[in-house]
Amino acid sequence: MASEKLQVYSKPQVTNPRLLLGFSGWMNGGEASTGTLKYLRRQLKAQDFAQIEPEGFYIYSFPGSMEISALFRPHTKIKEGLIDNFQVPKNIFSCAESSELIIFSGKEPHCHWEAYAECIFSLCSKFGVKTIYFIGSVAGLVPHTREPRVYCSVSHKELKDGLEQYGVRFSDYEGPASIVTYLTKSCPQRGLNMVSLVAEIPAYVQGHNPKCIERLARRLAGMLGLKLHLDDLRASSEEFEKKLNDVIQHQPELAKSILKLEEDYDNEVFDSEMGDLKSWLEQQGIRLD
């Protein structure tokens, strides 16, 4: 199945590439995963060269309410009675040859994780990839005025030493796994290294978050030795924070909670329950991952 689903339609000229992964779905709060990869593809002028065909990896019809079912169904656009657009999940490999970087942006598969992972591992074998990186995010009780905390898990203990200089915190987690965890645990059997980087971003900030994307792009540039010009992203980030601060000024309860978050962040407090903020978020329909 994997060999049929992986479609390679050109061969980039690389000698020792790294593979950087991002997924829409669970670990994409603030579009930090897909948004960062989109920015890197544009900055590095990465060219598409392969894809994983979606058939068999996704559930399109899920029983339940319209709100739940809509999360699974393909998006379509009908114009004047004709089907104008029908979007199925895309899983695209792009390559920035000058940076020796392959970028994969996809949607986490609903089923057949083994075959989906085999497509990724097959591409690694074909192009000589030795190390895989993942960038993602989860919502948490952190202030938008501070650098997102980045938590890390690795496929091999030896990788931890080289990562400490970048200020990551090594994860302690128990709960539902993702395709990223599956890939990480499978890498040693394939002779591959994998580093998973997950940023904790503000739960009270919904939608596209350019500030988190800017911070993650900067972090990846340092780790992967990428030459990026971040002026445009920095400007978007500053404008976004200004607008957010203006909104928060008109919500005293939220502003008070954010001051407490800042105090805990600065004092390295990680176990604050922040019950009032949690309750406020729930009232707004915002879930903590």
DRENGU-241288 format. One record per residue (C-alpha): x negated, y negated, z negated. Coordinates in nm, 3 decimals. Layout:
residues N
[node [X,Y,Z]]
...
This chain:
residues 289
[node [0.000,0.000,0.000]]
[node [-0.275,-0.246,-0.095]]
[node [-0.464,-0.210,0.232]]
[node [-0.145,-0.289,0.422]]
[node [-0.054,-0.589,0.209]]
[node [-0.392,-0.764,0.222]]
[node [-0.417,-0.953,0.550]]
[node [-0.759,-1.103,0.634]]
[node [-0.740,-1.315,0.948]]
[node [-1.083,-1.483,0.948]]
[node [-1.423,-1.428,0.785]]
[node [-1.575,-1.720,0.595]]
[node [-1.952,-1.754,0.591]]
[node [-2.044,-1.699,0.226]]
[node [-2.325,-1.506,0.056]]
[node [-2.249,-1.509,-0.317]]
[node [-1.897,-1.646,-0.366]]
[node [-1.696,-1.684,-0.685]]
[node [-1.320,-1.626,-0.687]]
[node [-1.092,-1.873,-0.868]]
[node [-0.732,-1.762,-0.935]]
[node [-0.417,-1.953,-1.021]]
[node [-0.053,-1.846,-1.037]]
[node [0.284,-2.013,-1.044]]
[node [0.515,-1.889,-1.316]]
[node [0.436,-1.810,-1.675]]
[node [0.098,-1.978,-1.733]]
[node [0.154,-2.284,-1.518]]
[node [0.283,-2.544,-1.763]]
[node [0.251,-2.894,-1.622]]
[node [0.157,-2.728,-1.291]]
[node [-0.191,-2.716,-1.440]]
[node [-0.278,-2.390,-1.264]]
[node [-0.132,-2.449,-0.917]]
[node [-0.193,-2.824,-0.931]]
[node [-0.562,-2.785,-1.014]]
[node [-0.611,-2.532,-0.735]]
[node [-0.425,-2.751,-0.487]]
[node [-0.651,-3.043,-0.576]]
[node [-0.966,-2.832,-0.545]]
[node [-0.860,-2.696,-0.207]]
[node [-0.812,-3.049,-0.078]]
[node [-1.130,-3.192,-0.233]]
[node [-1.349,-2.904,-0.117]]
[node [-1.178,-2.877,0.224]]
[node [-1.108,-2.508,0.169]]
[node [-0.966,-2.318,0.467]]
[node [-0.708,-2.041,0.444]]
[node [-0.841,-1.705,0.560]]
[node [-0.637,-1.427,0.397]]
[node [-0.310,-1.355,0.222]]
[node [-0.122,-1.089,0.028]]
[node [0.211,-1.006,0.192]]
[node [0.493,-1.053,-0.064]]
[node [0.719,-0.760,0.028]]
[node [0.745,-0.508,-0.256]]
[node [0.590,-0.730,-0.524]]
[node [0.892,-0.946,-0.609]]
[node [1.249,-0.908,-0.729]]
[node [1.481,-1.126,-0.522]]
[node [1.813,-1.032,-0.681]]
[node [1.830,-1.023,-1.060]]
[node [2.158,-0.961,-1.246]]
[node [2.277,-1.233,-1.478]]
[node [2.392,-1.594,-1.474]]
[node [2.331,-1.819,-1.177]]
[node [2.063,-2.008,-1.375]]
[node [1.869,-1.686,-1.444]]
[node [1.922,-1.535,-1.099]]
[node [1.805,-1.856,-0.930]]
[node [1.460,-1.811,-1.085]]
[node [1.406,-1.499,-0.873]]
[node [1.573,-1.571,-0.542]]
[node [1.387,-1.718,-0.242]]
[node [1.449,-2.087,-0.180]]
[node [1.630,-2.181,0.137]]
[node [1.743,-2.495,0.317]]
[node [2.043,-2.499,0.550]]
[node [2.085,-2.799,0.776]]
[node [2.399,-2.858,0.983]]
[node [2.493,-2.493,0.956]]
[node [2.152,-2.356,1.061]]
[node [1.880,-2.198,0.844]]
[node [1.613,-2.467,0.837]]
[node [1.380,-2.304,0.585]]
[node [1.354,-1.973,0.394]]
[node [1.066,-1.956,0.147]]
[node [0.930,-1.629,0.012]]
[node [0.641,-1.622,-0.240]]
[node [0.302,-1.711,-0.094]]
[node [-0.029,-1.560,-0.202]]
[node [-0.307,-1.736,-0.012]]
[node [-0.686,-1.704,-0.020]]
[node [-0.881,-2.014,0.086]]
[node [-1.255,-2.063,0.106]]
[node [-1.479,-2.364,0.051]]
[node [-1.792,-2.232,0.220]]
[node [-2.029,-2.507,0.108]]
[node [-1.934,-2.445,-0.256]]
[node [-1.941,-2.065,-0.229]]
[node [-1.590,-2.064,-0.376]]
[node [-1.285,-1.860,-0.281]]
[node [-0.957,-1.999,-0.417]]
[node [-0.650,-1.781,-0.457]]
[node [-0.313,-1.941,-0.527]]
[node [-0.023,-1.703,-0.571]]
[node [0.292,-1.616,-0.759]]
[node [0.261,-1.362,-1.039]]
[node [0.410,-1.036,-0.907]]
[node [0.720,-0.892,-1.072]]
[node [0.627,-0.531,-0.998]]
[node [0.352,-0.304,-0.859]]
[node [0.076,-0.485,-1.050]]
[node [-0.170,-0.210,-0.966]]
[node [-0.127,-0.251,-0.590]]
[node [-0.133,-0.631,-0.614]]
[node [-0.455,-0.618,-0.816]]
[node [-0.602,-0.375,-0.564]]
[node [-0.552,-0.639,-0.293]]
[node [-0.755,-0.887,-0.497]]
[node [-1.026,-0.634,-0.579]]
[node [-1.045,-0.524,-0.214]]
[node [-1.109,-0.881,-0.106]]
[node [-1.378,-0.915,-0.374]]
[node [-1.549,-0.604,-0.239]]
[node [-1.523,-0.721,0.121]]
[node [-1.683,-1.061,0.056]]
[node [-1.926,-0.978,-0.224]]
[node [-1.747,-1.152,-0.512]]
[node [-1.902,-1.060,-0.848]]
[node [-1.721,-1.299,-1.084]]
[node [-1.353,-1.395,-1.101]]
[node [-1.220,-1.701,-1.284]]
[node [-0.861,-1.781,-1.377]]
[node [-0.729,-2.123,-1.470]]
[node [-0.388,-2.163,-1.635]]
[node [-0.198,-2.331,-1.915]]
[node [0.060,-2.279,-2.186]]
[node [0.274,-2.528,-2.374]]
[node [0.172,-2.598,-2.731]]
[node [0.184,-2.849,-3.016]]
[node [-0.100,-3.067,-2.894]]
[node [-0.099,-3.445,-2.830]]
[node [-0.111,-3.582,-2.477]]
[node [-0.369,-3.839,-2.592]]
[node [-0.640,-3.577,-2.647]]
[node [-0.841,-3.332,-2.435]]
[node [-0.645,-3.008,-2.388]]
[node [-0.787,-2.720,-2.588]]
[node [-0.908,-2.442,-2.357]]
[node [-0.884,-2.082,-2.475]]
[node [-1.088,-1.809,-2.312]]
[node [-1.085,-1.433,-2.274]]
[node [-1.347,-1.233,-2.087]]
[node [-1.400,-0.892,-1.935]]
[node [-1.741,-0.842,-2.100]]
[node [-1.871,-0.952,-2.438]]
[node [-2.197,-1.072,-2.279]]
[node [-2.010,-1.346,-2.093]]
[node [-1.921,-1.528,-2.414]]
[node [-2.270,-1.668,-2.475]]
[node [-2.277,-1.864,-2.151]]
[node [-1.932,-2.013,-2.208]]
[node [-1.976,-2.161,-2.555]]
[node [-2.158,-2.465,-2.415]]
[node [-1.836,-2.570,-2.239]]
[node [-1.641,-2.604,-2.561]]
[node [-1.395,-2.320,-2.504]]
[node [-1.231,-2.134,-2.791]]
[node [-1.207,-1.759,-2.764]]
[node [-0.849,-1.633,-2.771]]
[node [-0.675,-1.449,-3.051]]
[node [-0.342,-1.338,-2.910]]
[node [-0.089,-1.059,-2.938]]
[node [0.225,-1.044,-2.724]]
[node [0.346,-0.996,-2.366]]
[node [0.066,-0.953,-2.113]]
[node [0.028,-1.117,-1.774]]
[node [-0.122,-1.005,-1.444]]
[node [-0.431,-1.202,-1.553]]
[node [-0.478,-0.976,-1.855]]
[node [-0.436,-0.672,-1.633]]
[node [-0.701,-0.800,-1.393]]
[node [-0.940,-0.885,-1.677]]
[node [-0.916,-0.542,-1.837]]
[node [-0.957,-0.373,-1.496]]
[node [-1.269,-0.565,-1.390]]
[node [-1.530,-0.353,-1.578]]
[node [-1.416,-0.044,-1.386]]
[node [-1.481,-0.237,-1.063]]
[node [-1.822,-0.374,-1.157]]
[node [-1.676,-0.726,-1.176]]
[node [-1.689,-1.002,-1.436]]
[node [-1.381,-1.206,-1.520]]
[node [-1.328,-1.523,-1.720]]
[node [-0.977,-1.641,-1.806]]
[node [-0.938,-2.007,-1.906]]
[node [-0.602,-2.118,-2.048]]
[node [-0.542,-2.478,-2.152]]
[node [-0.298,-2.563,-2.429]]
[node [-0.102,-2.863,-2.309]]
[node [0.171,-3.082,-2.466]]
[node [0.507,-2.905,-2.477]]
[node [0.696,-3.234,-2.489]]
[node [0.563,-3.339,-2.148]]
[node [0.762,-3.165,-1.878]]
[node [0.688,-3.134,-1.507]]
[node [0.374,-3.220,-1.311]]
[node [0.099,-3.337,-1.549]]
[node [-0.188,-3.508,-1.361]]
[node [-0.378,-3.576,-1.683]]
[node [-0.411,-3.205,-1.763]]
[node [-0.497,-3.130,-1.401]]
[node [-0.771,-3.395,-1.409]]
[node [-0.918,-3.253,-1.730]]
[node [-0.915,-2.897,-1.597]]
[node [-1.064,-2.996,-1.261]]
[node [-1.343,-3.175,-1.447]]
[node [-1.401,-2.871,-1.670]]
[node [-1.418,-2.636,-1.371]]
[node [-1.654,-2.870,-1.184]]
[node [-1.902,-2.839,-1.468]]
[node [-1.868,-2.464,-1.510]]
[node [-1.883,-2.381,-1.139]]
[node [-2.123,-2.652,-1.027]]
[node [-1.870,-2.816,-0.796]]
[node [-1.929,-3.160,-0.647]]
[node [-1.597,-3.340,-0.689]]
[node [-1.490,-3.703,-0.653]]
[node [-1.224,-3.740,-0.919]]
[node [-1.152,-4.114,-0.890]]
[node [-0.807,-4.068,-0.736]]
[node [-0.709,-3.802,-0.986]]
[node [-0.839,-4.012,-1.275]]
[node [-0.629,-4.307,-1.156]]
[node [-0.319,-4.088,-1.138]]
[node [-0.397,-3.954,-1.483]]
[node [-0.429,-4.301,-1.636]]
[node [-0.107,-4.422,-1.473]]
[node [0.075,-4.112,-1.593]]
[node [-0.041,-4.163,-1.953]]
[node [0.062,-4.529,-1.942]]
[node [0.414,-4.442,-1.830]]
[node [0.436,-4.165,-2.088]]
[node [0.328,-4.399,-2.366]]
[node [0.594,-4.649,-2.259]]
[node [0.861,-4.380,-2.284]]
[node [0.740,-4.256,-2.623]]
[node [0.754,-4.607,-2.769]]
[node [1.132,-4.593,-2.730]]
[node [1.161,-4.260,-2.917]]
[node [1.046,-4.327,-3.275]]
[node [1.090,-3.969,-3.398]]
[node [0.876,-3.830,-3.120]]
[node [0.617,-4.106,-3.163]]
[node [0.587,-4.023,-3.533]]
[node [0.540,-3.652,-3.459]]
[node [0.272,-3.728,-3.201]]
[node [0.079,-3.932,-3.459]]
[node [0.083,-3.624,-3.682]]
[node [-0.035,-3.406,-3.392]]
[node [-0.323,-3.644,-3.329]]
[node [-0.422,-3.631,-3.695]]
[node [-0.417,-3.250,-3.696]]
[node [-0.609,-3.233,-3.368]]
[node [-0.881,-3.469,-3.494]]
[node [-0.912,-3.275,-3.819]]
[node [-0.923,-2.937,-3.644]]
[node [-0.592,-2.819,-3.793]]
[node [-0.456,-2.534,-3.585]]
[node [-0.176,-2.389,-3.797]]
[node [0.057,-2.687,-3.831]]
[node [0.418,-2.571,-3.806]]
[node [0.548,-2.917,-3.709]]
[node [0.904,-2.805,-3.773]]
[node [1.057,-3.143,-3.689]]
[node [0.888,-3.156,-3.351]]
[node [0.983,-2.796,-3.276]]
[node [1.345,-2.876,-3.357]]
[node [1.334,-3.187,-3.138]]
[node [1.190,-2.988,-2.850]]
[node [1.457,-2.720,-2.884]]
[node [1.726,-2.987,-2.874]]
[node [1.578,-3.110,-2.548]]
[node [1.581,-2.756,-2.409]]
[node [1.200,-2.733,-2.416]]
[node [1.045,-2.397,-2.502]]
[node [0.703,-2.335,-2.654]]
[node [0.513,-2.058,-2.473]]
